[in-house]
Amino acid sequence: MRVLLDTCVWGGVKTGLLSASYDVVWAGDWPADPGDEEILAQAHAESRILVTLDKDFGELAIMRGRPHCGIIRMVDISALQQAAVCQRLLERYGPELLLGALITVDANRVRIRARK
């Protein structure tokens, strides 16, 4: 499974997902942050699930209809827990994400919005 981590996601998530055999790119490794629209477009162009902490991607995907290959948004998940949470979501909801679902997760629940 291919994943693009937004710059706001802790860089250690990349290491955790790589060790679990995911194909991972972290936007924090890029020379400059190109902005949300470009990050979402890059994830889509490379068929990558976008992982972020930023709610603006939901607006881009839902309200503005920008194409994507699935989005995970983590809310109030500590940096040290992000890799494990992300891996569990990818394992559990990979098929839904690949169909364009938007998943929001916090400490108490997982909300899934399927692509319409």
Secondary structure as UniProt FT lines:
FT   STRAND          2..5
FT   TURN            7..8
FT   HELIX           12..19
FT   TURN            20..21
FT   STRAND          23..26
FT   HELIX           27..29
FT   HELIX           36..45
FT   TURN            46..47
FT   STRAND          49..52
FT   HELIX           56..58
FT   HELIX           59..63
FT   STRAND          71..74
FT   HELIX           79..98
FT   TURN            99..100
FT   STRAND          102..105
FT   STRAND          110..113
//
